[in-house]
């Protein structure tokens, strides 16, 4: 087998590290890759690197691995029960896994409710082509705090809290500096993501959760937790643009297209902020829900082109 000079130099350096019993953080998190490189050294470079031919994986693990790399059980020793997808079939099954110990900036809580977002269904079935199995979905998570790290300031044991769709970011880019971690190129998703330590993140279809306090929100006393859960995804998705673009203000007339998971929350927020709201839907049978239950001011069927032409210029914004 032929290697380029760049590859050869890389292997030379690794062999040097092994022969001199140096410790390297990279090895800790890439044990499998490093073992593979050692096999290359052993099988293809024995004469060039005297001493490496005597190395075996077991010897390396004894002398280096035991001091450097922790097993998954050691890294994440807290046993947790959840429901996981193991393939794209759409079925969930009982799944036992481990979460990390509570770090100094972490909040651990017992999961009491977790909403079902349609993106969970897309992910479970791998409809976006990026799913990793087994997968524990859920990013509308609320519960009661059971433990906090020594540096946690926002919440205390017994508080009701929630976690949304993200649990980490780089904290050094412009987006993070402006509290827009959702635009961070190194965003870490609550599930089906890769955490800082290289492990897969698991979501809220489980009995406990741990997250850095930066990504934990306190649920106000008296708010029903089952109603609070959907606000952590559907809620923030519609509330953020209403506030950011100044849409939810008295005197504004907002047209909300669709009365699904996000639309019905948008109606409630827009009305609470003082706007006049018209719901536009393809389903005439949603009229009663929009007007009587959610408090919209008017309702239009989008298939009725005459109705749409009459009112199209009367709105401040379509949403």
LINPEUR-V173245 format. One record per residue. N is the residue number from 0. RES is the residue in one letter. SS is DSSP state (2 for helix, 1 for strand, 0 for the rest). PHI is phi as a letter, one per 20 degrees, with the letter a starting at -180 (none if undefined). D_LAST is the distance of its C-alpha to the last C-alpha in whole Angstrom. Layout:
BEGIN
((N;RES;SS;PHI;D_LAST) (N;RES;SS;PHI;D_LAST))
END
This chain:
BEGIN
((0;X;0;none;60) (1;X;0;d;59) (2;X;0;c;57) (3;X;0;f;56) (4;X;2;g;57) (5;X;2;f;54) (6;X;2;f;54) (7;X;2;f;57) (8;X;2;f;57) (9;X;2;f;54) (10;X;2;f;56) (11;X;2;g;59) (12;X;2;f;57) (13;X;2;f;56) (14;X;2;f;60) (15;X;2;f;61) (16;X;2;f;59) (17;X;2;f;60) (18;X;2;f;64) (19;X;0;e;64) (20;X;0;l;62) (21;X;0;e;59) (22;X;0;d;56) (23;X;0;c;52) (24;X;2;g;49) (25;X;2;g;48) (26;X;2;f;50) (27;X;2;g;49) (28;X;2;d;45) (29;X;0;c;46) (30;X;2;g;49) (31;X;2;f;49) (32;X;2;f;49) (33;X;2;f;52) (34;X;2;f;54) (35;X;2;f;53) (36;X;2;f;54) (37;X;2;f;57) (38;X;2;f;58) (39;X;2;f;58) (40;X;2;g;60) (41;X;2;f;63) (42;X;2;e;63) (43;X;2;d;63) (44;X;0;c;64) (45;X;0;f;67) (46;X;0;f;69) (47;X;0;f;67) (48;X;0;c;66) (49;X;0;g;69) (50;X;0;o;68) (51;X;2;f;65) (52;X;2;f;67) (53;X;2;e;68) (54;X;0;f;64) (55;X;0;c;63) (56;X;2;f;60) (57;X;2;f;61) (58;X;2;f;63) (59;X;2;f;60) (60;X;2;f;58) (61;X;2;f;61) (62;X;2;e;62) (63;X;2;d;58) (64;X;2;f;55) (65;X;2;f;57) (66;X;2;e;56) (67;X;2;d;53) (68;X;0;d;51) (69;X;0;e;50) (70;X;0;f;49) (71;X;2;g;45) (72;X;2;f;47) (73;X;2;f;48) (74;X;2;f;45) (75;X;0;c;43) (76;X;0;e;45) (77;X;1;e;43) (78;X;1;f;43) (79;X;1;c;40) (80;X;1;d;39) (81;X;1;b;36) (82;X;1;d;35) (83;X;1;c;34) (84;X;1;e;34) (85;X;0;d;37) (86;X;0;a;36) (87;X;0;f;33) (88;X;0;f;34) (89;X;0;n;31) (90;X;0;e;34) (91;X;0;d;34) (92;X;1;c;38) (93;X;1;g;39) (94;X;1;b;39) (95;X;1;d;41) (96;X;1;b;41) (97;X;1;c;41) (98;X;1;d;39) (99;X;0;f;40) (100;X;0;f;42) (101;X;0;f;41) (102;X;0;f;41) (103;X;0;f;41) (104;X;0;d;37) (105;X;1;e;36) (106;X;1;c;35) (107;X;1;d;36) (108;X;1;b;35) (109;X;1;f;36) (110;X;1;f;33) (111;X;1;d;32) (112;X;1;b;29) (113;X;1;b;26) (114;X;0;f;23) (115;X;0;d;23) (116;X;0;e;20) (117;X;2;f;19) (118;X;2;f;20) (119;X;2;f;23) (120;X;2;f;24) (121;X;2;g;23) (122;X;2;f;26) (123;X;2;g;28) (124;X;0;e;29) (125;X;0;l;28) (126;X;0;f;26) (127;X;0;d;25) (128;X;0;m;29) (129;X;0;c;29) (130;X;0;e;30) (131;X;0;d;33) (132;X;0;d;35) (133;X;0;f;36) (134;X;1;c;33) (135;X;0;d;32) (136;X;0;f;28) (137;X;0;o;26) (138;X;0;c;24) (139;X;0;c;23) (140;X;1;d;26) (141;X;1;c;28) (142;X;1;a;31) (143;X;1;d;34) (144;X;1;f;36) (145;X;1;d;39) (146;X;1;a;40) (147;X;1;c;39) (148;X;0;f;41) (149;X;0;f;43) (150;X;0;d;41) (151;X;0;f;38) (152;X;0;c;37) (153;X;0;f;33) (154;X;0;c;34) (155;X;0;c;38) (156;X;0;g;39) (157;X;0;n;38) (158;X;0;f;34) (159;X;1;e;31) (160;X;1;c;29) (161;X;1;b;26) (162;X;1;c;26) (163;X;0;e;22) (164;X;0;e;22) (165;X;1;c;24) (166;X;1;c;28) (167;X;1;a;29) (168;X;0;a;29) (169;X;0;f;31) (170;X;0;m;31) (171;X;0;c;32) (172;X;0;e;30) (173;X;2;f;28) (174;X;2;f;24) (175;X;2;f;27) (176;X;2;f;28) (177;X;0;d;25) (178;X;0;l;24) (179;X;0;c;21) (180;X;2;g;23) (181;X;2;f;21) (182;X;2;d;21) (183;X;0;f;25) (184;X;0;f;27) (185;X;0;d;29) (186;X;0;g;26) (187;X;1;d;28) (188;X;1;f;26) (189;X;0;f;27) (190;X;0;b;28) (191;X;0;m;29) (192;X;0;d;30) (193;X;1;d;33) (194;X;0;f;34) (195;X;0;g;36) (196;X;0;e;39) (197;X;0;n;39) (198;X;0;e;38) (199;X;1;f;35) (200;X;0;e;32) (201;X;0;d;32) (202;X;0;e;29) (203;X;0;e;29) (204;X;0;f;31) (205;X;1;b;34) (206;X;0;e;36) (207;X;1;b;36) (208;X;1;b;34) (209;X;1;c;34) (210;X;1;b;32) (211;X;1;f;33) (212;X;2;f;32) (213;X;2;f;29) (214;X;2;d;27) (215;X;1;d;28) (216;X;1;d;26) (217;X;1;e;28) (218;X;0;e;27) (219;X;0;g;28) (220;X;0;g;31) (221;X;0;n;30) (222;X;0;f;27) (223;X;0;g;27) (224;X;2;f;27) (225;X;2;f;26) (226;X;2;e;23) (227;X;2;f;22) (228;X;2;g;22) (229;X;2;f;19) (230;X;2;f;18) (231;X;2;f;19) (232;X;0;c;17) (233;X;2;g;14) (234;X;2;f;14) (235;X;2;f;14) (236;X;2;f;12) (237;X;2;e;9) (238;X;2;f;11) (239;X;2;g;12) (240;X;2;f;9) (241;X;2;g;9) (242;X;2;f;13) (243;X;2;f;13) (244;X;0;e;11) (245;X;0;m;12) (246;X;0;f;9) (247;X;0;e;11) (248;X;0;c;14) (249;X;0;g;16) (250;X;0;n;16) (251;X;0;e;12) (252;X;1;d;11) (253;X;1;d;7) (254;X;1;e;6) (255;X;1;d;5) (256;X;1;e;6) (257;X;0;n;9) (258;X;0;c;11) (259;X;0;d;13) (260;X;0;g;14) (261;X;0;e;10) (262;X;2;g;9) (263;X;2;f;12) (264;X;2;f;12) (265;X;2;f;9) (266;X;2;f;10) (267;X;2;f;13) (268;X;2;f;12) (269;X;2;f;10) (270;X;2;f;13) (271;X;2;f;16) (272;X;0;e;15) (273;X;0;o;16) (274;X;0;e;12) (275;X;1;e;13) (276;X;1;c;10) (277;X;1;d;10) (278;X;1;e;10) (279;X;1;d;10) (280;X;1;b;12) (281;X;0;e;15) (282;X;0;d;17) (283;X;2;g;19) (284;X;2;f;20) (285;X;2;e;17) (286;X;2;f;18) (287;X;2;f;20) (288;X;2;f;18) (289;X;2;f;15) (290;X;2;e;17) (291;X;2;e;20) (292;X;2;e;20) (293;X;0;e;16) (294;X;0;n;17) (295;X;0;f;14) (296;X;0;e;15) (297;X;1;b;15) (298;X;1;b;14) (299;X;1;c;14) (300;X;1;e;15) (301;X;0;f;14) (302;X;0;f;17) (303;X;0;e;19) (304;X;2;f;18) (305;X;2;f;20) (306;X;2;f;18) (307;X;2;f;15) (308;X;2;f;17) (309;X;2;f;18) (310;X;2;d;15) (311;X;0;g;13) (312;X;0;e;14) (313;X;0;e;14) (314;X;0;e;10) (315;X;0;f;10) (316;X;1;b;6) (317;X;1;d;4) (318;X;0;c;0))
END
